[in-house]
């Protein structure tokens, strides 16, 4: 089932999410619905807070980045096949060179901006069967994980922009929060405009 994605301005997006147990009700159905929702919106990642659940869960499929001509063959092969569920993640460290990349977010449609992130991360998490993992990632995969991890910490990519850049985007962000935008996917606005 395709779920509506919360738009910028919804308070759920700013809350630090809570951990869940393997007995979380209908978890497998929820994850399937998240995949359907993400693919319907042409995303590469989706966090539970974006569908209104303040829990520490996100999904990633980086295969759309396989069209990027700037990657070497090794990174291209990793990106093509990277599809994962992260439950109760903890980012242990971020390291390496910081680099800019033009990011967007399904909760903030039509807004993109360069965000500086570290090249390499170490993250601890559970998979869908609640097996524990501790893995290191780098490059574009690390970046997507950092972006989705921020969501379960109550942080949006716009929070990482300079005050000047945020000021320049203020009008656009207000329009998104009020529902004055058109998208190709279902969204839920916290302050929708009447008589659109």
C-alpha atoms as a printed R data frame, in Angstrom:
    type eleno elety resid chain resno      x       y       z
1   ATOM     1    CA   UNK     A     1  0.000   0.000   0.000
2   ATOM     2    CA   UNK     A     2  1.308   3.432  -0.939
3   ATOM     3    CA   UNK     A     3  1.317   5.793   2.034
4   ATOM     4    CA   UNK     A     4  1.283   9.604   2.053
5   ATOM     5    CA   UNK     A     5  4.647  11.227   2.766
6   ATOM     6    CA   UNK     A     6  4.692  13.962   5.400
7   ATOM     7    CA   UNK     A     7  5.638  17.380   4.069
8   ATOM     8    CA   UNK     A     8  8.138  19.809   5.549
9   ATOM     9    CA   UNK     A     9  6.596  21.574   8.542
10  ATOM    10    CA   UNK     A    10  5.058  18.493  10.141
11  ATOM    11    CA   UNK     A    11  6.345  18.263  13.739
12  ATOM    12    CA   UNK     A    12  6.910  14.471  13.474
13  ATOM    13    CA   UNK     A    13  9.834  15.194  11.143
14  ATOM    14    CA   UNK     A    14 11.620  17.131  13.891
15  ATOM    15    CA   UNK     A    15 11.318  14.511  16.662
16  ATOM    16    CA   UNK     A    16 14.033  12.056  17.621
17  ATOM    17    CA   UNK     A    17 12.494   8.649  16.842
18  ATOM    18    CA   UNK     A    18 12.121   5.783  19.333
19  ATOM    19    CA   UNK     A    19 13.594   2.286  19.082
20  ATOM    20    CA   UNK     A    20 11.311  -0.644  18.347
21  ATOM    21    CA   UNK     A    21 11.339  -4.331  19.288
22  ATOM    22    CA   UNK     A    22 10.983  -7.314  16.969
23  ATOM    23    CA   UNK     A    23  7.394  -7.606  18.225
24  ATOM    24    CA   UNK     A    24  6.467  -4.267  16.640
25  ATOM    25    CA   UNK     A    25  2.983  -4.789  15.231
26  ATOM    26    CA   UNK     A    26  2.793  -5.556  11.476
27  ATOM    27    CA   UNK     A    27  6.466  -4.668  10.954
28  ATOM    28    CA   UNK     A    28  6.861  -6.686   7.737
29  ATOM    29    CA   UNK     A    29  3.731  -5.104   6.247
30  ATOM    30    CA   UNK     A    30  4.991  -1.671   7.247
31  ATOM    31    CA   UNK     A    31  8.345  -2.268   5.540
32  ATOM    32    CA   UNK     A    32  6.622  -3.534   2.369
33  ATOM    33    CA   UNK     A    33  4.431  -0.422   2.363
34  ATOM    34    CA   UNK     A    34  7.505   1.755   2.805
35  ATOM    35    CA   UNK     A    35  9.183   0.133  -0.219
36  ATOM    36    CA   UNK     A    36  6.021   0.686  -2.294
37  ATOM    37    CA   UNK     A    37  5.800   4.304  -1.130
38  ATOM    38    CA   UNK     A    38  9.476   5.026  -1.824
39  ATOM    39    CA   UNK     A    39  9.437   3.481  -5.304
40  ATOM    40    CA   UNK     A    40  6.178   5.266  -6.179
41  ATOM    41    CA   UNK     A    41  7.873   8.586  -5.325
42  ATOM    42    CA   UNK     A    42 11.107   7.669  -7.173
43  ATOM    43    CA   UNK     A    43 13.138   7.913  -3.984
44  ATOM    44    CA   UNK     A    44 16.348   6.165  -2.927
45  ATOM    45    CA   UNK     A    45 15.536   6.171   0.780
46  ATOM    46    CA   UNK     A    46 12.600   6.582   3.126
47  ATOM    47    CA   UNK     A    47 12.493   6.874   6.915
48  ATOM    48    CA   UNK     A    48  9.500   5.946   9.081
49  ATOM    49    CA   UNK     A    49  9.078   9.537  10.381
50  ATOM    50    CA   UNK     A    50  8.376  10.567   6.775
51  ATOM    51    CA   UNK     A    51  5.209   8.458   6.863
52  ATOM    52    CA   UNK     A    52  4.226   9.686  10.311
53  ATOM    53    CA   UNK     A    53  5.800   7.003  12.524
54  ATOM    54    CA   UNK     A    54  8.402   8.302  14.962
55  ATOM    55    CA   UNK     A    55 10.345   5.032  15.072
56  ATOM    56    CA   UNK     A    56 13.986   4.241  14.223
57  ATOM    57    CA   UNK     A    57 13.496   2.550  10.872
58  ATOM    58    CA   UNK     A    58 14.587   3.463   7.367
59  ATOM    59    CA   UNK     A    59 15.034   1.746   4.012
60  ATOM    60    CA   UNK     A    60 17.482   2.396   1.180
61  ATOM    61    CA   UNK     A    61 17.871   1.298  -2.437
62  ATOM    62    CA   UNK     A    62 20.698   3.148  -4.185
63  ATOM    63    CA   UNK     A    63 20.249   1.466  -7.590
64  ATOM    64    CA   UNK     A    64 18.944   4.705  -9.243
65  ATOM    65    CA   UNK     A    65 22.460   6.150  -8.757
66  ATOM    66    CA   UNK     A    66 23.821   3.458 -11.101
67  ATOM    67    CA   UNK     A    67 23.289   5.911 -13.990
68  ATOM    68    CA   UNK     A    68 25.876   8.304 -12.529
69  ATOM    69    CA   UNK     A    69 28.774   8.584 -14.947
70  ATOM    70    CA   UNK     A    70 31.179   9.887 -12.275
71  ATOM    71    CA   UNK     A    71 31.536   6.584 -10.381
72  ATOM    72    CA   UNK     A    72 34.253   4.015 -10.847
73  ATOM    73    CA   UNK     A    73 33.253   0.405 -11.603
74  ATOM    74    CA   UNK     A    74 33.721  -0.773  -8.001
75  ATOM    75    CA   UNK     A    75 31.419   1.887  -6.528
76  ATOM    76    CA   UNK     A    76 28.971   1.445  -9.420
77  ATOM    77    CA   UNK     A    77 28.605  -2.274  -8.654
78  ATOM    78    CA   UNK     A    78 28.037  -1.563  -4.950
79  ATOM    79    CA   UNK     A    79 25.439   1.101  -5.676
80  ATOM    80    CA   UNK     A    80 23.567  -1.096  -8.187
81  ATOM    81    CA   UNK     A    81 22.927  -3.841  -5.644
82  ATOM    82    CA   UNK     A    82 22.559  -1.902  -2.362
83  ATOM    83    CA   UNK     A    83 19.077  -2.424  -0.921
84  ATOM    84    CA   UNK     A    84 18.716  -2.590   2.860
85  ATOM    85    CA   UNK     A    85 16.453  -2.163   5.865
86  ATOM    86    CA   UNK     A    86 17.926  -0.399   8.914
87  ATOM    87    CA   UNK     A    87 16.185  -0.833  12.287
88  ATOM    88    CA   UNK     A    88 17.306   0.931  15.500
89  ATOM    89    CA   UNK     A    89 20.437   2.346  13.840
90  ATOM    90    CA   UNK     A    90 23.235   4.032  15.758
91  ATOM    91    CA   UNK     A    91 25.845   5.966  13.818
92  ATOM    92    CA   UNK     A    92 29.118   5.132  15.565
93  ATOM    93    CA   UNK     A    93 31.289   7.516  13.592
94  ATOM    94    CA   UNK     A    94 31.620   9.618  10.460
95  ATOM    95    CA   UNK     A    95 35.117  10.142   9.089
96  ATOM    96    CA   UNK     A    96 37.143  10.931   5.970
97  ATOM    97    CA   UNK     A    97 36.986  13.893   3.647
98  ATOM    98    CA   UNK     A    98 33.806  15.915   3.641
99  ATOM    99    CA   UNK     A    99 32.299  16.490   0.211
100 ATOM   100    CA   UNK     A   100 29.340  18.363  -1.214
101 ATOM   101    CA   UNK     A   101 26.523  16.631  -3.033
102 ATOM   102    CA   UNK     A   102 23.223  18.040  -4.269
103 ATOM   103    CA   UNK     A   103 20.588  16.455  -2.008
104 ATOM   104    CA   UNK     A   104 16.826  16.424  -2.122
105 ATOM   105    CA   UNK     A   105 14.150  14.874   0.085
106 ATOM   106    CA   UNK     A   106 10.726  13.362  -0.566
107 ATOM   107    CA   UNK     A   107  9.352  15.456   2.333
108 ATOM   108    CA   UNK     A   108 10.745  18.640   0.771
109 ATOM   109    CA   UNK     A   109  9.848  18.374  -2.933
110 ATOM   110    CA   UNK     A   110 11.341  20.767  -5.495
111 ATOM   111    CA   UNK     A   111 14.141  21.796  -3.110
112 ATOM   112    CA   UNK     A   112 17.717  20.670  -3.667
113 ATOM   113    CA   UNK     A   113 20.912  21.968  -2.127
114 ATOM   114    CA   UNK     A   114 24.550  21.029  -1.707
115 ATOM   115    CA   UNK     A   115 25.140  19.344   1.643
116 ATOM   116    CA   UNK     A   116 28.586  18.564   3.049
117 ATOM   117    CA   UNK     A   117 28.940  15.076   4.564
118 ATOM   118    CA   UNK     A   118 31.782  12.777   5.588
119 ATOM   119    CA   UNK     A   119 32.926  10.143   3.109
120 ATOM   120    CA   UNK     A   120 32.925   7.125   5.455
121 ATOM   121    CA   UNK     A   121 30.641   5.920   8.262
122 ATOM   122    CA   UNK     A   122 30.393   3.049  10.721
123 ATOM   123    CA   UNK     A   123 26.825   2.161  11.670
124 ATOM   124    CA   UNK     A   124 25.267  -0.409  14.007
125 ATOM   125    CA   UNK     A   125 21.729  -1.591  13.198
126 ATOM   126    CA   UNK     A   126 19.330  -4.528  13.021
127 ATOM   127    CA   UNK     A   127 18.002  -5.944   9.765
128 ATOM   128    CA   UNK     A   128 14.380  -6.932   9.117
129 ATOM   129    CA   UNK     A   129 14.864 -10.221  11.023
130 ATOM   130    CA   UNK     A   130 16.486  -8.308  13.913
131 ATOM   131    CA   UNK     A   131 19.952  -9.721  13.255
132 ATOM   132    CA   UNK     A   132 22.547  -7.246  14.551
133 ATOM   133    CA   UNK     A   133 25.095  -5.717  12.143
134 ATOM   134    CA   UNK     A   134 27.945  -3.263  12.372
135 ATOM   135    CA   UNK     A   135 29.075  -2.155   8.923
136 ATOM   136    CA   UNK     A   136 31.254   0.499   7.348
137 ATOM   137    CA   UNK     A   137 30.142   2.307   4.180
138 ATOM   138    CA   UNK     A   138 31.605   5.034   2.031
139 ATOM   139    CA   UNK     A   139 30.801   7.206  -0.961
140 ATOM   140    CA   UNK     A   140 27.240   7.660  -2.134
141 ATOM   141    CA   UNK     A   141 25.942   4.783   0.019
142 ATOM   142    CA   UNK     A   142 27.328   6.429   3.166
143 ATOM   143    CA   UNK     A   143 25.722   9.713   2.120
144 ATOM   144    CA   UNK     A   144 22.259   8.191   1.621
145 ATOM   145    CA   UNK     A   145 22.526   6.398   4.977
146 ATOM   146    CA   UNK     A   146 23.534   9.668   6.684
147 ATOM   147    CA   UNK     A   147 20.568  11.464   5.109
148 ATOM   148    CA   UNK     A   148 18.083   8.793   6.264
149 ATOM   149    CA   UNK     A   149 19.762   8.491   9.672
150 ATOM   150    CA   UNK     A   150 19.247  12.225  10.113
151 ATOM   151    CA   UNK     A   151 15.497  11.636   9.671
152 ATOM   152    CA   UNK     A   152 15.341   9.283  12.678
153 ATOM   153    CA   UNK     A   153 17.308  11.897  14.650
154 ATOM   154    CA   UNK     A   154 14.751  14.601  13.749
155 ATOM   155    CA   UNK     A   155 17.116  16.409  11.368
156 ATOM   156    CA   UNK     A   156 16.334  17.492   7.798
157 ATOM   157    CA   UNK     A   157 18.934  18.235   5.145
158 ATOM   158    CA   UNK     A   158 17.808  21.877   5.164
159 ATOM   159    CA   UNK     A   159 18.964  22.087   8.807
160 ATOM   160    CA   UNK     A   160 22.526  21.558   7.556
161 ATOM   161    CA   UNK     A   161 22.456  24.555   5.202
162 ATOM   162    CA   UNK     A   162 23.982  27.931   5.949
163 ATOM   163    CA   UNK     A   163 21.692  30.564   7.516
164 ATOM   164    CA   UNK     A   164 21.816  32.531   4.242
165 ATOM   165    CA   UNK     A   165 20.778  29.522   2.153
166 ATOM   166    CA   UNK     A   166 17.940  28.732   4.583
167 ATOM   167    CA   UNK     A   167 16.783  32.343   4.385
168 ATOM   168    CA   UNK     A   168 16.739  32.140   0.577
169 ATOM   169    CA   UNK     A   169 14.625  28.969   0.760
170 ATOM   170    CA   UNK     A   170 12.225  30.296   3.423
171 ATOM   171    CA   UNK     A   171  9.399  31.153   0.994
172 ATOM   172    CA   UNK     A   172  9.631  27.826  -0.809
173 ATOM   173    CA   UNK     A   173  9.674  25.871   2.469
174 ATOM   174    CA   UNK     A   174  6.632  27.810   3.693
175 ATOM   175    CA   UNK     A   175  4.777  26.948   0.474
176 ATOM   176    CA   UNK     A   176  5.610  23.257   0.964
177 ATOM   177    CA   UNK     A   177  4.420  23.291   4.592
178 ATOM   178    CA   UNK     A   178  1.145  24.923   3.493
179 ATOM   179    CA   UNK     A   179  0.546  22.441   0.677
180 ATOM   180    CA   UNK     A   180  0.966  24.990  -2.108
181 ATOM   181    CA   UNK     A   181  2.832  22.512  -4.299
182 ATOM   182    CA   UNK     A   182  2.060  19.780  -6.810
183 ATOM   183    CA   UNK     A   183  3.750  16.382  -6.591
184 ATOM   184    CA   UNK     A   184  3.490  13.098  -8.465
185 ATOM   185    CA   UNK     A   185  3.060  11.220  -5.163
186 ATOM   186    CA   UNK     A   186  0.723  11.371  -2.174
187 ATOM   187    CA   UNK     A   187  1.697  13.857   0.517
188 ATOM   188    CA   UNK     A   188  0.244  14.896   3.842
189 ATOM   189    CA   UNK     A   189  0.509  18.552   4.837
190 ATOM   190    CA   UNK     A   190  0.325  19.846   8.393
191 ATOM   191    CA   UNK     A   191 -1.313  23.124   7.339
192 ATOM   192    CA   UNK     A   192 -3.059  22.481   4.025
193 ATOM   193    CA   UNK     A   193 -4.520  25.455   2.151
194 ATOM   194    CA   UNK     A   194 -8.305  25.298   1.714
195 ATOM   195    CA   UNK     A   195 -9.874  25.586  -1.754
196 ATOM   196    CA   UNK     A   196 -6.743  24.633  -3.672
